[in-house]
Every structure is written in structure tokens, then in C-alpha cells.
Amino acid sequence: MYLTSQEFNDLGYEVLDNFEILERRARCFLDYYTANRIESALSDYEEEIKECMATIIENEYKRDLALKELEQGLSVSRKGIKSESVTDHSVTFESKTETATEDLEKYFDTANVRIARRHLQWTGLLYRGL
């Protein structure tokens, strides 16, 4: 565990009922995104890692809320127009259908990446080279 519920609260965040689940999700994301280098760097970059974890946990909480709202409301799929021609009027639609749930998932996944970059960019934990 990179961040306890008490530390999360001390950083100014509201205590969450499902903190352990969200912390595990955030930890799995950071372990993946940093190629499991957090454990070895925790003592050197403790503040940056804890801030990053807290922000990702809050983002995961918002993801859960947004998905619940979506389940209760609109579950639509979108197909856009790929091309349209005037002569003999033909319309071609996109073949890929993305649901609103997939859009939300992509949005929050991208947000997690931005959060990790913002907090850990100068630590070397995001380095992908040899």
C-alpha cells in the first residue's frame, strides 16, 4: 500500500468508503505505468508518489460516480458520418461503434496518465529507455 486512508485524508481529500478498492486500482495503474519501479523509489520520492496516488484515487472515485450515473441514464452508442458526397448523394458511416461507457473509460484512463506524468515526470520512474 503506497498510501493509507489517513494519509489520503491528511492530504486534504475526503474520506471514501471504498478507499481500499480505489487504492488498489490506483496502485495497479502506477505499477503498470512505472514498470514496477515504485517500491524501490518510495523512499526517494515519497511525497510525489503519495500526491500522485491521492489524485488518481480521487479520479477513480469520479470514474465510479460517472459510470453509475451513466448506468442510470443514457447508454447510447454513437456512429458518425465518415464521408458524404454530393453527386448522387451517398453517405458512409463509421464502422466502429463506441458506447458512452467506452468514451468515459478512455477519458478517465487518459486522465490517470496525465496525473502520473504531472506528478512523476522528474523522478525517472516513467523512463522507458534502456
TORVOTI-458869 format. One line per 5 residues: number of its first residue (from 1); their letters; for each residue x, y, z of N, C-alpha, C, O. Coordinates in steps of 0.2 Angstrom, whole numbers, plus 5000, padded with zeros to 4 digits. Last residue first. Layout:
N
NUM	a	X Y Z X Y Z X Y Z X Y Z | ... $
REM end
This chain:
130
130	lgryl	5083 5011 4889 5087 5005 4892 5092 5008 4897 5095 5004 4900 | 5067 5020 4892 5073 5018 4889 5077 5012 4892 5075 5009 4897 | 5057 5025 4899 5056 5018 4896 5062 5016 4892 5061 5011 4889 | 5053 5033 4915 5058 5032 4909 5057 5025 4906 5056 5020 4910 | 5046 5036 4925 5042 5035 4919 5047 5033 4913 5044 5033 4908 $
125	lgtwq	5054 5038 4936 5050 5032 4936 5046 5031 4930 5044 5025 4928 | 5061 5050 4936 5064 5045 4932 5060 5038 4932 5062 5033 4929 | 5055 5061 4941 5058 5056 4946 5062 5051 4942 5065 5047 4945 | 5048 5071 4934 5055 5072 4935 5059 5067 4940 5064 5068 4942 | 5035 5066 4933 5039 5067 4927 5046 5068 4928 5051 5066 4924 $
120	lhrra	5025 5063 4942 5031 5059 4942 5036 5061 4937 5041 5057 4936 | 5014 5072 4941 5017 5071 4947 5024 5068 4947 5028 5069 4952 | 5011 5072 4927 5012 5078 4931 5016 5077 4937 5020 5082 4939 | 5010 5058 4924 5015 5062 4921 5016 5069 4925 5022 5071 4926 | 4999 5055 4932 5005 5052 4933 5011 5056 4930 5016 5057 4933 $
115	irvna	4989 5063 4926 4991 5064 4933 4998 5061 4934 5002 5064 4938 | 4989 5057 4913 4991 5064 4914 4993 5066 4921 4998 5069 4922 | 4984 5044 4916 4991 5045 4913 4993 5052 4914 4999 5053 4916 | 4972 5048 4921 4976 5044 4925 4984 5045 4922 4988 5046 4926 | 4966 5053 4909 4967 5057 4915 4972 5054 4920 4976 5058 4922 $
110	tdfyk	4965 5041 4902 4969 5047 4899 4971 5051 4905 4976 5054 4906 | 4955 5035 4909 4962 5032 4908 4967 5037 4906 4972 5037 4909 | 4944 5044 4908 4947 5043 4914 4954 5039 4914 4959 5041 4918 | 4942 5042 4894 4943 5049 4897 4947 5048 4903 4952 5051 4905 | 4939 5029 4892 4945 5032 4889 4947 5038 4892 4953 5040 4893 $
105	eldet	4927 5028 4900 4933 5024 4902 4940 5027 4899 4945 5028 4902 | 4919 5036 4892 4921 5038 4899 4927 5034 4901 4931 5037 4904 | 4918 5028 4880 4921 5035 4880 4923 5037 4887 4928 5041 4888 | 4912 5017 4885 4919 5016 4882 4922 5023 4882 4928 5024 4883 | 4900 5022 4888 4904 5019 4893 4911 5019 4891 4916 5020 4895 $
100	atetk	4895 5026 4876 4896 5031 4880 4901 5028 4886 4905 5032 4889 | 4903 5016 4863 4897 5017 4868 4899 5023 4872 4905 5024 4873 | 4906 5016 4846 4909 5017 4853 4903 5019 4858 4899 5023 4856 | 4908 5007 4832 4903 5010 4837 4906 5010 4844 4908 5005 4847 | 4915 5008 4817 4916 5007 4824 4911 5010 4828 4910 5016 4827 $
95	seftv	4912 5012 4804 4911 5005 4806 4911 5004 4813 4908 4999 4816 | 4904 5028 4800 4910 5024 4803 4908 5017 4805 4902 5016 4807 | 4895 5028 4784 4896 5029 4791 4902 5025 4794 4904 5021 4791 | 4893 5038 4770 4897 5032 4773 4897 5033 4780 4900 5038 4782 | 4881 5043 4758 4884 5044 4765 4887 5037 4767 4884 5032 4767 $
90	shdtv	4878 5051 4743 4880 5045 4746 4883 5047 4753 4887 5051 4754 | 4871 5059 4730 4871 5059 4737 4872 5052 4740 4867 5048 4741 | 4875 5061 4717 4871 5055 4719 4870 5054 4726 4868 5049 4728 | 4887 5072 4724 4884 5069 4717 4881 5062 4719 4884 5058 4722 | 4891 5074 4737 4885 5077 4734 4882 5074 4728 4876 5073 4728 $
85	seski	4896 5062 4750 4897 5065 4743 4890 5068 4741 4885 5066 4742 | 4904 5059 4765 4897 5061 4762 4899 5064 4755 4903 5069 4755 | 4911 5049 4778 4911 5053 4772 4904 5054 4769 4900 5050 4770 | 4907 5046 4791 4914 5045 4789 4915 5050 4783 4920 5053 4783 | 4897 5050 4804 4897 5050 4796 4905 5051 4795 4908 5055 4797 $
80	gkrsv	4897 5040 4818 4897 5046 4815 4898 5045 4807 4899 5040 4805 | 4888 5033 4831 4891 5032 4824 4891 5038 4821 4886 5041 4820 | 4887 5028 4848 4887 5034 4843 4890 5031 4836 4895 5027 4837 | 4875 5022 4859 4881 5021 4855 4881 5026 4850 4875 5029 4848 | 4870 5025 4876 4869 5026 4869 4875 5024 4866 4881 5024 4868 $
75	slgqe	4863 5026 4889 4868 5021 4887 4867 5020 4880 4864 5016 4877 | 4859 5037 4902 4860 5036 4894 4865 5031 4893 4871 5031 4895 | 4856 5033 4917 4853 5037 4912 4854 5034 4905 4851 5030 4903 | 4862 5023 4925 4855 5026 4927 4852 5030 4921 4846 5030 4921 | 4874 5022 4920 4870 5016 4920 4863 5018 4921 4858 5015 4919 $
70	lekla	4879 5035 4922 4878 5033 4915 4873 5027 4915 4869 5026 4911 | 4881 5035 4936 4876 5040 4933 4874 5038 4926 4869 5038 4923 | 4891 5026 4936 4884 5024 4940 4879 5029 4937 4874 5027 4935 | 4901 5032 4930 4899 5026 4927 4892 5024 4930 4887 5022 4927 | 4903 5043 4938 4901 5044 4932 4898 5038 4928 4893 5038 4925 $
65	ldrky	4908 5036 4950 4902 5040 4950 4899 5041 4943 4893 5041 4942 | 4920 5030 4945 4914 5026 4948 4908 5030 4948 4902 5027 4946 | 4927 5042 4942 4925 5037 4937 4919 5033 4939 4915 5032 4935 | 4929 5047 4955 4925 5051 4950 4923 5046 4944 4917 5047 4942 | 4938 5037 4959 4931 5039 4963 4926 5042 4958 4920 5040 4958 $
60	eneii	4948 5040 4951 4945 5033 4951 4938 5034 4954 4933 5030 4952 | 4952 5052 4956 4950 5051 4949 4946 5045 4948 4941 5045 4944 | 4956 5049 4969 4951 5054 4968 4948 5053 4961 4942 5053 4960 | 4967 5041 4965 4962 5038 4969 4955 5043 4968 4950 5040 4967 | 4975 5051 4959 4972 5045 4955 4967 5042 4958 4962 5040 4955 $
55	tamce	4978 5059 4970 4975 5061 4964 4972 5056 4960 4966 5057 4957 | 4985 5049 4978 4979 5053 4980 4975 5056 4975 4969 5055 4974 | 4996 5046 4970 4991 5041 4972 4985 5044 4974 4979 5042 4972 | 5003 5059 4969 5000 5055 4963 4995 5050 4965 4990 5050 4962 | 5006 5060 4983 5002 5065 4979 4999 5062 4973 4993 5063 4972 $
50	kieee	5015 5049 4984 5008 5049 4988 5003 5055 4985 4997 5053 4985 | 5025 5052 4975 5021 5046 4974 5014 5047 4978 5009 5045 4975 | 5030 5064 4981 5027 5064 4974 5023 5058 4973 5017 5059 4970 | 5034 5059 4994 5029 5065 4993 5026 5065 4986 5020 5065 4986 | 5044 5049 4990 5038 5048 4994 5033 5053 4993 5027 5051 4992 $
45	ydsla	5056 5047 4983 5050 5051 4980 5044 5050 4984 5039 5050 4981 | 5064 5038 4991 5067 5044 4987 5061 5049 4985 5063 5055 4985 | 5056 5028 4995 5059 5032 5000 5062 5039 4997 5062 5044 5000 | 5051 5023 4983 5046 5025 4988 5050 5030 4993 5047 5035 4994 | 5058 5016 4973 5059 5023 4974 5055 5026 4979 5055 5033 4980 $
40	seirn	5054 5002 4974 5062 5004 4975 5063 5012 4976 5068 5014 4978 | 5041 5003 4971 5043 5001 4978 5050 5003 4979 5052 5005 4985 | 5040 5008 4958 5038 5012 4964 5041 5010 4970 5043 5014 4974 | 5042 5001 4947 5048 5004 4950 5046 5008 4956 5051 5011 4959 | 5034 4994 4938 5035 4991 4945 5041 4994 4948 5045 4991 4952 $
35	atyyd	5032 5002 4927 5036 4996 4926 5038 4993 4933 5044 4991 4934 | 5024 5013 4928 5031 5014 4930 5035 5008 4930 5041 5008 4932 | 5011 5008 4925 5014 5013 4921 5021 5015 4922 5025 5018 4918 | 5010 4997 4934 5010 4996 4927 5013 5001 4923 5018 5000 4919 | 5009 5004 4946 5014 4999 4945 5015 4997 4938 5021 4996 4935 $
30	lfcra	4998 5013 4943 5005 5015 4944 5011 5010 4943 5016 5012 4940 | 4988 5003 4943 4989 5008 4937 4996 5010 4938 5000 5010 4933 | 4989 4998 4956 4990 4993 4950 4991 4998 4944 4996 4996 4940 | 4986 5009 4963 4992 5006 4964 4994 5001 4958 4999 5001 4955 | 4972 5011 4959 4977 5016 4958 4984 5013 4958 4989 5015 4954 $
25	rreli	4967 4999 4965 4966 5001 4957 4971 5006 4955 4975 5005 4950 | 4969 5001 4978 4972 4995 4974 4972 4996 4967 4977 4995 4963 | 4962 5012 4981 4969 5012 4982 4972 5007 4978 4978 5008 4975 | 4949 5008 4978 4952 5013 4974 4959 5013 4975 4963 5014 4970 | 4948 4998 4989 4947 4996 4982 4950 5001 4977 4954 4999 4973 $
20	efndl	4950 5007 5000 4954 5001 4999 4954 4999 4992 4959 4997 4989 | 4939 5016 5000 4946 5018 4999 4950 5012 4997 4955 5013 4992 | 4925 5016 5000 4928 5011 4996 4936 5013 4995 4938 5011 4989 | 4922 5028 5007 4920 5022 5010 4924 5016 5006 4926 5011 5010 | 4934 5041 5009 4930 5037 5005 4928 5031 5008 4933 5027 5011 $
15	veygl	4937 5057 5016 4937 5050 5017 4932 5046 5013 4926 5048 5012 | 4943 5070 5005 4938 5067 5009 4939 5060 5010 4941 5056 5005 | 4960 5077 5006 4955 5073 5002 4949 5071 5007 4951 5069 5013 | 4971 5082 5012 4965 5086 5011 4960 5083 5007 4955 5087 5005 | 4981 5073 5017 4982 5077 5011 4976 5082 5009 4977 5086 5004 $
10	dnfeq	4974 5066 5027 4979 5072 5029 4981 5076 5023 4983 5082 5024 | 4968 5057 5019 4964 5062 5022 4968 5068 5024 4966 5074 5024 | 4979 5049 5015 4974 5052 5010 4970 5058 5013 4969 5063 5010 | 4983 5045 5027 4987 5050 5023 4983 5053 5018 4984 5059 5016 | 4972 5037 5031 4974 5043 5035 4978 5048 5031 4977 5054 5031 $
5	stlym	4973 5027 5021 4967 5031 5021 4968 5037 5025 4966 5043 5024 | 4990 5027 5014 4984 5024 5018 4978 5029 5018 4979 5035 5015 | 4998 5022 5000 4995 5027 5003 4990 5025 5007 4985 5021 5005 | 5004 5010 4995 5008 5016 4994 5005 5022 4998 5008 5027 4999 | 5004 4994 5000 5000 5000 5000 5005 5006 5000 5009 5007 5004 $
REM end
